[in-house]
Amino acid sequence: MQPFAGEPILECAADSMSITFTTEKEFEGHVYVKGHYDNSLCRIDATLKKNVNLTVPFSLCDVRRQRSSNPRGLYVCMTVIITFHPMFITKIDKSYHVKCLYIETDRTVTTRLDVSLNSEQQRKIVVMIGGDKHQVKALTNRNGTLDDFESDTLANGVITQQIALPTCRYQVLMDGPHGSPVKYTTVGEQVYHQWSCADEDGTVPETNLYCTTVHSCVAKEENGKEVQLLDENGCAVDKYLLNNLVYTSDLTGGQMSQVFKFADQSSLYFHCQIRLSLRRGSCKRTSDNCSVERARSKRELSVASQYSDIDATVVDVFSQLMTVFDIDDPISTL
């Protein structure tokens, strides 16, 4: 075995991430980004070394970017494998899921309240904040308002509140919304795609300050190949693969589909974006305008401008990684 001399060291730079391994003994092997062994830019070879470093630019090796609402910022992720044999994968090899978090500065929602008051109410307010009888009399004599006072007499009131963003996730479940997460499956089986956002305590309320719109979904395999399922408005691109979503509350939605896979690839996962926008009355989503009779090869004009929201936040969600077998390779034979 090749024990490590301490934990791996991760460094997060502005445009790259670097991980360094140190072992107690020299070894021959490799450190590489999972799924990209054949790309020399995503791999470093160790030849009788005790210290090996792999630096990966964010623009290479399908490094994953994931916008997060809680904590608010951007995760940059990759899976790194270190092997201790120059040719084979063995049981002593290690896999690390590496994450760098780039924190976004807090955003504050500020509201100014403009309240109309009658003269008697205004006089009482003046007294409450320290006005004397002379000021009250002067206000009465000229039938004035609060705006007639000098700016240093009354301070403008500002109410500031930090609004917590929900935490969102994406799961592919067996059979329906109450099924268990899929890990192994077969082409053609029925699964349920579920998107949900929860409050800080983990509950999913029926109504919330926010509305969620799931959009820009792709199916991906680990080597970087992908196919689009939902467009930027949340409308189905290919209903044979995934139909338009059904929202069950302000923060949850889903859809049934049949399992599919890329040719000659057994691993599959999904990546979507969720737009969190402040709810004004009932939830209004860009996907409300998806055409029921939309053809597979046609795309509607963007309607995002109808529901534009400068306070909207977009987060990334990823499903679990699934192993998908061909129809003639049943799981029971494993």
C-alpha positions as CSV (number, residue, x, y, z in Angstrom):
1,M,0.0,0.0,0.0
2,Q,1.0,3.6,-0.5
3,P,-0.2,5.6,2.6
4,F,-0.5,9.3,2.3
5,A,1.7,11.6,4.4
6,G,-1.1,13.9,5.5
7,E,-4.3,15.0,3.7
8,P,-4.3,16.2,0.1
9,I,-3.9,20.0,-0.2
10,L,-6.4,21.9,-2.4
11,E,-5.7,25.4,-3.7
12,C,-8.5,27.4,-5.4
13,A,-7.4,30.1,-7.8
14,A,-9.3,32.6,-9.9
15,D,-9.3,30.4,-13.0
16,S,-8.0,27.0,-11.9
17,M,-7.9,24.5,-9.0
18,S,-4.9,22.5,-7.9
19,I,-4.6,19.4,-5.7
20,T,-1.4,18.1,-4.3
21,F,-0.8,14.6,-2.9
22,T,2.2,13.5,-0.8
23,T,2.9,9.9,0.0
24,E,5.3,8.3,2.5
25,K,7.0,6.3,-0.3
26,E,7.8,6.9,-3.9
27,F,5.2,5.5,-6.3
28,E,4.4,5.1,-10.0
29,G,0.9,5.9,-11.1
30,H,-1.3,8.7,-12.2
31,V,-3.5,11.6,-11.0
32,Y,-6.3,12.5,-13.3
33,V,-9.8,14.0,-13.6
34,K,-12.4,11.2,-13.8
35,G,-13.5,10.5,-17.4
36,H,-10.5,12.3,-18.9
37,Y,-7.5,10.0,-18.5
38,D,-6.7,10.1,-22.2
39,N,-6.4,13.9,-22.1
40,S,-2.8,14.8,-21.1
41,L,-4.0,18.3,-19.9
42,C,-6.3,16.5,-17.3
43,R,-3.6,14.0,-16.1
44,I,-0.3,14.1,-14.4
45,D,2.0,11.0,-14.3
46,A,4.0,10.1,-11.3
47,T,7.3,8.2,-11.8
48,L,9.0,7.3,-8.5
49,K,7.7,10.5,-6.9
50,K,6.5,11.2,-3.3
51,N,4.8,14.5,-4.3
52,V,2.5,15.0,-7.2
53,N,0.4,18.1,-8.2
54,L,-2.5,18.3,-10.6
55,T,-3.6,21.8,-11.7
56,V,-6.8,22.0,-13.8
57,P,-8.0,25.2,-15.5
58,F,-11.7,25.7,-15.2
59,S,-12.0,25.8,-19.0
60,L,-10.8,22.2,-19.4
61,C,-11.7,18.6,-18.3
62,D,-15.4,19.3,-18.0
63,V,-14.9,21.0,-14.7
64,R,-18.4,21.4,-13.2
65,R,-19.8,24.8,-12.2
66,Q,-22.7,24.8,-9.7
67,R,-24.4,28.0,-8.6
68,S,-25.6,27.6,-5.0
69,S,-28.3,29.5,-3.1
70,N,-27.2,28.4,0.4
71,P,-24.4,29.2,0.8
72,R,-24.7,31.8,-1.9
73,G,-21.9,31.5,-4.4
74,L,-20.4,29.3,-7.1
75,Y,-19.1,25.8,-6.5
76,V,-16.4,24.6,-9.0
77,C,-16.1,20.8,-8.8
78,M,-14.3,17.8,-10.2
79,T,-13.6,14.2,-9.3
80,V,-9.9,13.3,-9.1
81,I,-8.5,9.8,-9.1
82,I,-5.0,8.8,-7.9
83,T,-3.7,5.4,-8.9
84,F,-0.7,3.6,-7.6
85,H,-0.1,1.3,-10.6
86,P,1.1,2.6,-14.0
87,M,-1.4,0.4,-15.9
88,F,-4.3,-0.8,-13.7
89,I,-6.9,0.4,-11.3
90,T,-6.5,-1.5,-8.0
91,K,-8.2,-1.5,-4.6
92,I,-5.8,0.8,-3.0
93,D,-6.5,3.6,-5.5
94,K,-8.4,6.6,-4.2
95,S,-11.1,8.9,-5.6
96,Y,-11.7,12.5,-4.3
97,H,-14.6,14.8,-5.0
98,V,-12.9,18.2,-5.1
99,K,-14.9,21.4,-4.5
100,C,-13.9,25.1,-4.5
101,L,-16.5,27.6,-3.2
102,Y,-16.4,31.2,-4.4
103,I,-18.7,33.2,-2.1
104,E,-21.0,35.9,-3.5
105,T,-21.5,39.0,-1.4
106,D,-24.8,39.1,0.4
107,R,-27.6,41.0,-1.3
108,T,-30.0,43.0,0.8
109,V,-33.6,43.7,-0.1
110,T,-34.4,47.2,0.9
111,T,-37.9,48.7,1.1
112,R,-38.9,52.3,1.8
113,L,-42.4,52.7,3.2
114,D,-44.3,55.8,2.1
115,V,-47.3,56.3,4.5
116,S,-49.9,59.0,4.3
117,L,-50.9,60.5,7.7
118,N,-53.4,63.1,8.7
119,S,-52.3,66.2,10.5
120,E,-53.2,64.9,14.0
121,Q,-51.2,61.7,13.4
122,Q,-48.2,63.8,12.2
123,R,-48.3,66.0,15.3
124,K,-48.2,62.9,17.5
125,I,-45.3,61.5,15.6
126,V,-43.4,64.8,16.0
127,V,-43.9,64.7,19.8
128,M,-42.9,61.1,20.0
129,I,-39.6,61.7,18.3
130,G,-38.7,64.6,20.6
131,G,-40.6,67.6,19.2
132,D,-41.8,70.2,21.6
133,K,-45.0,72.2,21.8
134,H,-43.6,75.1,19.8
135,Q,-42.9,72.7,16.8
136,V,-46.4,71.2,17.1
137,K,-47.9,74.7,17.2
138,A,-45.9,75.8,14.2
139,L,-47.0,72.8,12.2
140,T,-50.7,73.4,13.1
141,N,-50.6,77.1,12.3
142,R,-49.3,76.6,8.7
143,N,-51.3,73.4,8.2
144,G,-48.1,71.8,7.1
145,T,-47.0,68.2,6.7
146,L,-44.0,66.2,7.7
147,D,-42.3,67.1,4.4
148,D,-42.3,70.8,5.5
149,F,-39.8,70.1,8.2
150,E,-36.1,70.5,7.6
151,S,-34.4,67.3,6.5
152,D,-32.6,67.0,9.8
153,T,-35.9,67.1,11.8
154,L,-37.1,63.7,10.7
155,A,-34.9,60.9,9.4
156,N,-36.2,58.8,6.5
157,G,-37.0,55.3,7.7
158,V,-35.6,52.3,5.8
159,I,-36.6,48.7,6.6
160,T,-34.0,46.2,5.7
161,Q,-34.6,42.4,5.7
162,Q,-32.3,39.6,4.7
163,I,-34.5,37.1,2.8
164,A,-33.1,33.5,3.0
165,L,-33.0,31.7,-0.3
166,P,-34.3,28.1,-0.4
167,T,-31.9,25.2,-1.0
168,C,-32.7,23.3,-4.2
169,R,-32.0,19.7,-5.3
170,Y,-32.7,17.4,-8.2
171,Q,-33.4,13.7,-7.9
172,V,-34.4,10.9,-10.3
173,L,-36.8,8.5,-8.5
174,M,-38.1,5.1,-9.2
175,D,-41.7,4.9,-10.5
176,G,-43.0,8.2,-9.0
177,P,-42.6,11.1,-6.7
178,H,-42.5,8.8,-3.6
179,G,-40.0,6.4,-5.1
180,S,-36.4,5.8,-4.0
181,P,-33.5,7.5,-5.8
182,V,-32.3,5.6,-8.9
183,K,-28.7,4.2,-8.8
184,Y,-29.0,1.3,-11.3
185,T,-31.7,1.1,-14.0
186,T,-32.4,-0.2,-17.5
187,V,-33.4,1.6,-20.7
188,G,-37.2,1.9,-20.9
189,E,-38.0,1.9,-17.2
190,Q,-40.3,4.5,-15.8
191,V,-38.7,7.1,-13.5
192,Y,-39.8,10.4,-12.0
193,H,-37.7,13.6,-12.3
194,Q,-38.2,15.7,-9.2
195,W,-37.0,19.2,-8.5
196,S,-37.6,20.7,-5.1
197,C,-36.4,23.7,-3.0
198,A,-36.7,23.7,0.8
199,D,-36.5,26.2,3.6
200,E,-33.6,26.3,6.0
201,D,-35.3,23.7,8.2
202,G,-35.7,21.3,5.3
203,T,-39.4,21.6,4.8
204,V,-41.0,22.2,1.4
205,P,-43.9,24.7,2.0
206,E,-46.9,24.9,-0.3
207,T,-46.4,28.6,-0.7
208,N,-43.2,30.7,-0.3
209,L,-41.7,34.1,-1.0
210,Y,-40.2,32.5,-4.1
211,C,-41.3,30.8,-7.3
212,T,-39.1,28.3,-9.0
213,T,-38.7,27.8,-12.7
214,V,-36.7,24.8,-13.9
215,H,-34.9,25.5,-17.2
216,S,-31.8,24.8,-19.3
217,C,-31.7,21.1,-18.6
218,V,-29.2,18.7,-20.2
219,A,-28.5,15.0,-20.0
220,K,-24.8,14.4,-19.7
221,E,-22.2,11.5,-19.6
222,E,-18.9,11.8,-17.8
223,N,-16.8,12.4,-20.9
224,G,-18.7,15.6,-21.6
225,K,-21.2,14.6,-24.2
226,E,-24.6,16.2,-23.6
227,V,-28.1,16.7,-25.1
228,Q,-30.6,19.4,-24.2
229,L,-33.9,18.5,-22.6
230,L,-35.4,21.8,-21.5
231,D,-34.7,25.2,-23.0
232,E,-34.0,28.5,-21.3
233,N,-37.7,29.1,-20.7
234,G,-38.2,25.6,-19.2
235,C,-39.9,24.2,-22.2
236,A,-39.4,20.6,-23.4
237,V,-37.0,20.4,-26.4
238,D,-37.7,16.7,-27.1
239,K,-40.9,15.4,-25.5
240,Y,-39.9,11.8,-26.3
241,L,-37.1,12.2,-23.7
242,L,-38.8,14.6,-21.2
243,N,-42.1,16.3,-21.4
244,N,-43.0,19.8,-20.1
245,L,-42.8,19.8,-16.3
246,V,-45.8,19.8,-13.9
247,Y,-45.4,22.1,-10.9
248,T,-47.0,20.8,-7.7
249,S,-46.3,23.9,-5.6
250,D,-44.3,27.1,-5.7
251,L,-41.1,25.3,-5.0
252,T,-41.6,21.8,-6.5
253,G,-42.1,20.2,-9.9
254,G,-41.6,17.0,-11.7
255,Q,-42.3,14.8,-14.7
256,M,-42.3,11.1,-15.6
257,S,-40.0,9.8,-18.3
258,Q,-38.6,6.6,-19.7
259,V,-34.9,5.9,-19.0
260,F,-32.5,6.4,-21.9
261,K,-28.8,6.4,-22.3
262,F,-26.0,7.4,-24.7
263,A,-24.8,4.8,-27.0
264,D,-21.9,2.7,-25.5
265,Q,-22.0,4.7,-22.3
266,S,-23.3,3.3,-19.1
267,S,-23.2,6.4,-16.9
268,L,-25.7,9.2,-17.0
269,Y,-26.7,12.3,-15.0
270,F,-28.7,15.4,-15.5
271,H,-27.9,19.1,-15.0
272,C,-30.5,21.8,-14.7
273,Q,-30.8,25.4,-13.7
274,I,-33.5,26.7,-11.3
275,R,-34.5,30.4,-11.4
276,L,-35.7,31.6,-8.0
277,S,-37.8,34.8,-8.4
278,L,-39.8,36.7,-5.8
279,R,-43.4,35.7,-6.0
280,R,-45.9,38.4,-6.8
281,G,-49.3,37.0,-6.3
282,S,-49.5,33.6,-8.0
283,C,-46.4,32.0,-9.5
284,K,-45.8,33.1,-13.1
285,R,-43.2,31.1,-15.0
286,T,-41.7,31.4,-18.5
287,S,-42.7,27.7,-19.0
288,D,-46.4,28.7,-18.7
289,N,-46.2,29.6,-22.4
290,C,-44.8,26.3,-23.6
291,S,-46.8,25.1,-26.6
292,V,-48.6,21.8,-26.0
293,E,-48.3,20.9,-29.6
294,R,-44.7,21.9,-29.9
295,A,-42.8,20.0,-32.6
296,R,-39.5,18.2,-31.6
297,S,-37.4,20.3,-34.0
298,K,-39.0,23.7,-33.4
299,R,-38.1,26.3,-30.8
300,E,-40.4,29.1,-29.7
301,L,-39.2,32.7,-29.3
302,S,-38.0,33.5,-25.8
303,V,-40.7,34.8,-23.5
304,A,-38.4,35.4,-20.6
305,S,-38.8,39.2,-20.9
306,Q,-42.4,38.9,-19.9
307,Y,-41.4,37.6,-16.5
308,S,-38.0,39.4,-16.1
309,D,-37.0,39.9,-12.5
310,I,-33.9,41.8,-11.5
311,D,-34.0,40.1,-8.1
312,A,-34.1,36.6,-9.6
313,T,-31.3,34.1,-8.6
314,V,-30.2,31.2,-10.8
315,V,-28.8,28.1,-9.1
316,D,-27.5,24.8,-10.6
317,V,-28.8,21.4,-9.6
318,F,-27.4,18.0,-10.6
319,S,-29.1,14.7,-10.3
320,Q,-27.3,11.6,-8.9
321,L,-25.0,9.7,-11.3
322,M,-26.9,6.6,-12.6
323,T,-25.7,3.4,-14.2
324,V,-28.0,2.5,-17.1
325,F,-28.0,-0.9,-18.7
326,D,-29.2,-1.9,-22.1
327,I,-32.5,-3.7,-22.5
328,D,-30.6,-7.0,-23.1
329,D,-28.4,-6.5,-20.0
330,P,-30.8,-6.9,-17.0
331,I,-29.6,-5.8,-13.6
332,S,-30.5,-9.2,-12.1
333,T,-27.5,-10.7,-13.9
334,L,-25.0,-8.7,-11.8
